[in-house]
Structures are given as structure tokens and as C-alpha cells.
Amino acid sequence: MACTAFSPNLTAREQAHHLYETIPPGLFKAEDAAETIAWRISPEPFALSPKTLDDIVQTGRDLFAFYRAINSLYNRSVRGSAPAFVAAYLDQGKPEYIVRLSRQNRFKQDIPHVIRPDLILTDGGFIASELDSVPGGMGFLGAMSEAYCKIGMESIGGALGIPSGFAQMLRAMTASDLPCVAIVVSEESADYRPELQWLADTARREGLLDAYVCAPQDIVFTEDALFVRLPDGREEKIQALYRNFELFDLLNVPKQELMLYAARHNRVKMTPPPKAQLEEKLSFALLHHPSLAHLWQTELGRDGKEIYRRLKTLFPQTWVIDPRPLPPHGVIYGLDAAGAPVSDWRQLVALGKSERDYVVKPSGFSELAWGSRGVRVANDLTKDEWTEALEASIRDFQKTPRILQRFHKGKRVRQSYFDRERDEVRQFDGRVRLCPYYFVTGTCGDPAQSVRLGGILATIAPADKRLIHGMTDAVMAPCIVSDTGN
């Protein structure tokens, strides 16, 4: 779809009005049917500089290499040819059936085929605070990109960047020109259904995929194949299943055994693969672990040393809050409290607010590990709250391991938005999270040939908000490239 402005002289106010009329309703938790847009609209996409875009493209390739490397390190750790603590940490807190599932030979080499980091834009570039392999937002960004295109503004990736990238990824997985794909959305993940419905509908409309959104109950199993039951009662055989349900919720997902059986026996291709170890935030801590440096550089491929250097800059310093005692001469590498090396997590209790540039968050296999639910920003907490955050991390290590991560404050930007009550364009001071969506579109070892950037979603939250995420007073918009961009 080429972007052609229907009027060459629209004001910013008129652009915003058209966006309100064009963006599909209910994409982002608009619970009130009368309020179809539950976030602030910017008259224009968020502008990034060519240098920032180049860095983001390179980041996608580096993250592809990272997933391959952490997958290999885990497998080697299980076999005994890499340190045992790698697999031990990545399996920590998971029930045996999840560990067994993730180690099955059928999935051994599989990595997520949709990669989405959360990049915090700072004065010195960007920092990846999260890495999500079961991400929301694909259809949301795709619909927004299409809406801006209709007023003549083509975003990075293009108006169809998300659905075409999603389709190219699934075509590569299935070796089919027009595969039938079921996007299976669980009840726990139901908030994402409207945007994924847009994605499936657009992919079918454009002839990119034969894609359908369904509940797990709508999957039909036979010994030979999986089928999706459509609203009109028809059943279509599927070649691929996109898993939009979390593994911590697996036992609550109807027919999950049948879907996993079909994937295990190659009746259907499944992505993301059912490998909870690839969804752990503590993998950032493993990247920063000094004794693993050589292994990382080896596993990251041909340019391993350079990729490793970039990833150590991209991922903030991170530690697993492991309460097991150290020997008298032991310290936690790279972590100081009041100028002294830390050997006991409770030493951090004494830190004042200005010294607590940290975030505590659950690592992965938990209902608290997504949507910022379990994130505690240390210098926002009272002394008692900070103490309890550390104590909970120590207490819950066996079941819900948590990480301590350096907090990097986002740079301040001036952002325009449309105030509907005043019917005018206004500005506010904000901080930015960038969410690029990368699609793995090839199986070769060369990241440059295997990863496609489908688009970038910017979330600009008011500068006084500590965590940047979708909220009613944040601007959410696709990104464009501009010489005057950030």
C-alpha cells in the first residue's frame, strides 16, 4: 500500500481528527465502547534519526544471534558441556512438565520467530529493558501504521510492514506460499484479541496469509493434522499455529496437550516454541556473567566478539537475586553498596533513595512477569517497601526468581498530542519506549539475511512516570525516519 495524502494542506489538528476517524476501535483496551481511542493521538508519527534506525536494524540481527546463542548455551548446559548453573537458573521455579516440554528434541533448535525488545531512549542511545518473545502490539502497530498512511505519512516498515513481515515469517516456517495459520489466543491473553484480529483480517485481505484468530477451544485435532473451526462452522487445516498464550498459564489452556502433540510430531509448526527458558529476563544476567564471556563470544557466531560487545551495551547490568550464601571471600560481581562490594543482598537495604538506581522484577515464569505487574523501581520506594522488595525476592527465589537491574532514565522529549476536550494540539514533556518488531524470515546463520524489521511502535509517557507503557495519558504512534529525529 503506497501512502498518498488525500489533502496536501492538512493542519496538525485536521490530521488528528482524521486519525480519530480512521483508527479501528477497541485495539487497546478501550473498555468503554464510546471511547474507541484509549490513548493520546499524535498528529504525526514519532521521528527517529537515520543513525537510530540503523542501530535498531542492527539490534534485530544481534538479538537473533542472542536467541540462538542462549538456546545453544542452555542445551550445552543440560548436556554438561557448559556450566551447569546456566540451565539451573533458566529452569528455576518451573514445574517438571514445563522443563521436560522445553527439552524435547523436536523443539531443541527452535527460537522465537517474532522478536520484540523494549528499548528505552536515553541521552546516549537506547537500552533494552525487556525482551519479549510472546509480544502484544503487532496488530496495534499495524493498524496505526495503516491509519497514518491514509493521511500520507508512511512509517518505518511501510503501511503493511507488520502483516507482511508476519506473513513472510510464517511462509518461511511452513515452506508454503499461502499457509493457513491459526492465531490461538487464550482467555488469559484476551486483551490482545482485537489487535490480532486486525492482523489476521488484513493478512487475508491482502492475500498474504490465510490467517484466523481463534480460542483454544476452536482447534480441532486429528491424528494427521490440526484444524481451526471458523465462525461459520467450516474447518480449515492449518500449517502453522501462532501461540498467543503464556506457558505459566498452560494448564488453563483448553486442548493445549493436543496442540503440543501436533507440534511435537510435526503435524503443525508452532511459534513461539514452548520453551520457557527463552522467556527469562535473567538471561541478561547470564550475558553479563564474567565466566561466560568466552562461551558467549563463541556461540554468537562469526562476529561474536563484536556482537557480544554491542549486547553488553544494549542490556543493562543485571543480577539474579540468588539468596544462597557466598564463601567469606565471595562477592557479587559488579555490584557495590555505598562503595563496598556486596556479598549479601541485604546490604542493599541501607542504600538511600538517590543510590538506588535499580529495578527489581520477576524473571519470567509468572503472571507477574509481564505487563509491568511485578516491576518495582527502587528509588520510588520507601525504605520499608524497598526492604520488602528485597525480602520477597530472597524468600521467593525457589518459585519465582527475580532480577536486580540497573535503571536507566529515558531522555526527555517534547511530544505533540491532540487534546480532544480543547480541540487543539498541545505538547508535554515525555520519555520514550521504542518497540521494534522483528520477524525471523530465514533459517540461515547470517542474521542480516534472516531478520526483517516490520515496524517500530513508540510509547511516549509523561516525564514524571517512572515506567513507560501503554496508558491513557501516553502517546502511542508508529515511527518514521527523519534527519531531525531522535
N, C-alpha and C positions, 0 to 999 in steps of 0.2 A: 504494500500500500504506500503510494507516494503521498507526501504531505503537500497539499496545496491550500493556501489560505483562501477562504471564501470571501474575505474582505481584506484589502491591503491596509486599511487605516483604522483598525480597531484600537480603542483605548484599552489600558490595563483593566479598567472597570468593566468594559464590554467583554473582554476576554474572559474575565472571571465569571460573568453572567453566563456566557456560553458554556463554560466548563461545568457549572452547576446544572445546566440543562442536559449536558452530554454524558457525564459520568454515570454509569449504571448504578441504580440504588442498591443499598444493602451490602456493598462489598466489604465494609469494615465495621462490623458490629453495630450497625445502625438499628438499635432496638426499637426506636420509635419510628413507625412507618412514615410519619410526616417529616422526619428528619433524615433524609436519604444520604446526606454527607455529614459524617460524624467527625470530621477533622477540618482544619483550616485549608482553604484553597489558595494557592499562589497563582497569580496571573501568568507566570512563566515557569518553565522547568528550572531546576537548580543547576547553576553553571559550574562546571569543572574545567580547569585548565588542561591543555593538551598533555602537559607533563603528568598531572594527576591521573588522567585517563591511561596514559602509557603505563604508569606504575600499577594501576588497578588491573590492566590486562596481564601484566607480568605476575601479579599476585595470584591470579587464577591458575596460571601454569605452575607456580610454586606450591599452591595448595593441592593441586592434582598430584604433584610429586610427594607432598607431605602425606596424603592419604595412602598412597602406595607404600611409602616408607614405614608408616606406623603399622599398617597391615602386615608388612613383612616382619617388622620387629616383634610384633605380637606372636606371629606364627613361629618365629625362631625361638622366642622365649618359651613357648609351650614345648617345643622340641628339645630345648636345652642348649641351643647354640647362641643364645643371647641371655643376658642376665634374667634370672627368674622373677625379679621384682617388677619387670615390665608387665608381664601377663598378670601377676598377682594384683598390681594396682588397677589395671584395666578391668579385671574381673571382680574387684572388691565390691561387696554389697549386693551382688546379683545372685538370684537363686540358681540352683544347679541346672534347671531346664534351659535357662537363658544362656548359660555358659556352653552347654552341650550343643545347643542350636547354633551358636555363633562359630563353633569349631568344626561344623560338618564340612566334609570335603567339597561338597557341591558349591559352597559359598566361600571357600578358602581364599580365592584370589579376588573376590568381588569387593569393590569400593563404591561409595555413593556416586550416583551419576548426576545429581544436582548438588552443587556446592554453593553455600552462601555464608560468607563471613559478615559479621557486624564490624564495620570499620569506623572508628571514631576519628574525625578530622581534627588534628591538632595543629599547633603552630609549626611543628616540624615534620608534617606529613600525616600519616594515619597509622592507627594502632588497631589490631584485631582483638576486640574484647570477647568475641564469641565466634564459634564455627558451627554452623547448623547444617546437618545433613537430612533433616526432615523439616524443611523450612516452610513457613507460611509466606504469603506475599507475592507469589508468582503471578497469579491471576489478577491480583490487585494492581501490581505494577503494569501488567499488560494492558488492562483496561484504562489505566491512567495514561499510558503512552499513546493509546489509540485516541483518547479524548483530546490530548494536546495536539496530536497530529491533525485533527479535524479543524483546528484553528491555525494550522500552518507551522507548527513547531515540532520538528522531528527530533525525538530523544535519542540518546546513545542506544544502539542496537536496532533502532528503527521502530516503526509503529507495530510491527509484528515480530519484534525481536524475541519476546518471551515465548509465544506459541510456536514460532518456527524453530527456536532453539530446543524447546521441549520435544517437538516432533522429530527433529534431526537426531536427538539423543536416543529416542525410542526406536527410530528406524535403524540406527546403528546397532542397538541391542538385539533387535529381532531379525536383522538382515532381511527386512521386508520394506517395500516401497510405501505401503499403506497399512500398517498393522492396526489391529483392533486392540484398544487399551482400556482397561478398567482403572479408574482413579478411585480407590477404595478409601472412604472417609468414615472413621469410627464416630461413635456418639461423643466420646471424649474430645474429639477434634472437630466437632460440628461447626465451630465458628468459621472454619476455612471452607466450608462447602460452597457458599455463594461465589467466592472468587475462583475456586476450582471449576465450578460450573461454567463461569465465563470462559475459562481457559479451554475446557473441552468443547464448548459450543463454537468458539472461534476457530479451533483447530479443525473441526468438522466443516464449518462454513468455508474455510479457505482451502479445503482439500488436503490438509497437512497430515491428519490422523483421523482414524475412526475411533474417537475417544468418548467415554461416557463416565460420569460421576455416579457412584453408587454407594449404598451402605453395604457392610459386610454380608448382611442377610441376602443381598441380591446376587451374590456369587453362587453359581451352580456347579457342582463337582461331578465329573465322571472319571472313570479310570483312565481315559485317554486325554482329557482336556478340561479346562475351566471355561465356563460361560458366564456372561453377565445377563441378568434378566432386566429388560428395559420396561419403562412405564407402560408401554402398550402390550406387554405380555410376551413379546418376542425374546428369544435368547440368542445372543451372539457369542461365538467362540472368540476368546481373547488370546493374543500372543504375549501380552505384557500386562503386568499389574504394578501400578504405582502405589506404594504403601504410604498412605497418609494416616497412620496410626502409630502410637508410641509403644515401644517394647515394654516399658514398665506397666502398660495397661493391657498387655497381650491377652491375659486370661479373661478379660472382659470383652474381647472382640469375638463376636459370633463367627463361626466357621474358620477361625484362624488356623486350626490344625489342617484343614483341607487345603487352604491356600498355601501353607508352608509345605505340605506334602507334594502338591503340584509343582512348586518351585524347586523343591529338593530333587524331584525326579524329572526335571527339565520339561515339564508339560507347559510351563509358562516362565517368562523372565520376570524377575521381581527387582524393583529398586525403590527406595534404598534397600540394600541387603539386610537381613535380620541379624545384624552384628552390633550388639550394644557396645562393644569395646571401641568402635569407631565413633561413638557419640559422647565420649567422655571429655570434659573440659580439662581434666588433669593431664591429657596428652600434651598440653602446653608446658606443664612442669617437666614432663619427660624430655621434651625438646631442650629445655634449659639445664637438664641434669648433666653435670660436667663429665661423669664417667661414661656417658653415652655418645659423646661428641663424635668420636671416630665412626661408630656404628651409623649414626645419622648421616654423616657425610658419604659413607659408602652406599647406604640404602637410597639416598636421594638421587642417585643416578650420575650421569656423565658430568654434570656441572655441580656435583654435590656440595663442594666447599662453598661455592658462591650462593647456591640456594639456601644452604644452612645459615650463612651469614645474614641473608635477607629475612629468613624466617625468625631468627633470633631478634631482629629489629622489629618485625611485624607483631610477634606475640609478646605481650607484656610478661615481665618476670613473674613466675607462678610457682607456688609450692603446694604440695599435698599436705594437709593438716593431719599428719600421722602422729598419734599420741604415744607411740611406743618409745620407751626411754632410750636415750643415747648413752654410750660409754662416757666416762668423765672427761675425756679429751675430745668428744664429738661436738660438732656444731652444725647448724642448718646452713648449708652453703648459700652465701649471698644475702643472708637476712640478718640485719642488725636492729637492735633496740637501744636507743639512747647512746649510740656509739659503741655498744658492746655486741659481740656475736651472740646469736640466740641458740640456746641448746634446749630450751623448754618453751613451749608455746605460751605458757602463762606469763613469761617475761613481757609479752606484748601488752598485757593488761595495763601496765604502768604508763604506756605512751599517752601523751596529751593529744587533743584533737588535731592540732597542727602537725603532729608527727605521724598521724595515721592515714597515709596516702595509700590505702588498701581497700580491696573489696573482698568479702567472703561470699562464696556461692557454692551450692551443691554441684557436684561434678557432672552427673548425668542421669543415672538410672533412678529417677524420682519425679513425682508430679510437681515438685518444687523447682526442678532444674530447667524449666522453660518459661518464657513469658515474664522474666524478671521476678518471678514469685518468691524465690528464696534468696535474692541478692541483698546483701547488707553492705552499704557504703560506710566504711569505718568512721570517717570523720564527720558523719552525720549523726552518729550515735552518742548517747550519754555514756558515762563511764560504766553504769550498770548494764546498759544494753550491749556495749562493746564486750564486757566481761561475759555476758550470757551468750553472745555470738561465738566467742572462742570456746566456752564451756560446752555448748551444744555441738560444736564441731568435734571436740575431743570425745564427748560422750557417744556421738552417733557414728563414729568412724566405721565401725563394723558393718553397719547397714547403709548409711548414706555418707560416703566420704565427701568432704568439702575441700575447696582450694582457697588459698590466700593469693591474691593477685594485686600487683601494682595498679593503682588507679591513675589513669592519665586523663587530665581535664581537657575537654574539647575547646578548640579556639572559638572565639565569639565572632558571629557574623550578623550582618543586618539583613533581615528577611522580610519581604513584602507578603502581605496576605490580604484577602478581601473580607472586610467586616460587613456582614450581611445586615446587621442592625442599623449601621450608619450608611450603608450602601456606598462605601468608599474603600479605596486601597490604603492600607496602613502598613507600618513596619514595626518590628520588635527585634530585640537582641536575642539571638539564639545560638544553640550549639548543634552540631550536625552528626548524625549517624548515616553512613552510606552502606547500603546492602546491595552489592553486585550479585547477580545470578549467573553462575557459570554452568554450562552443560557439557558433560563428557560425551563427545561425539565420535570418538575413535578409540581403538584399543592398542595403538602403537605406543611405544615407550616414550616418544617425543611429546612433551607437554604442549609445545607450540602447535602440533598437529592434532591434538586430542581434546582441546578445551575451547569452547565458544562462549563469549560474553553475550548474554541475551539482553541485558539492560541493568540499570542501576537505580535503586529507589533511595531517595534522600528523605530523611526524617529530621526536621529542624524543630527542636523543642525549646521553649523559653529558657534563657540562660540560667535562671535560678533553679531549674530542675536538675537533679543530680544524675538521674538515669534517663537516657534518651530512648523513647519508644513511642509507638503509636498512642496518641491521646487526643482529646478534643481540642486542646489549645496548641497542638503542634501542626506545622505544615508538613504535608506528605506529597511528594512530587517526583516525577522521573527526572533524570539528569540529562543535560546537554553539554556539549563541549564548546568552550569559548575562550578566546585569548585573554579575556578579563575575568575568567572564572577562578575558583578557589583551587 
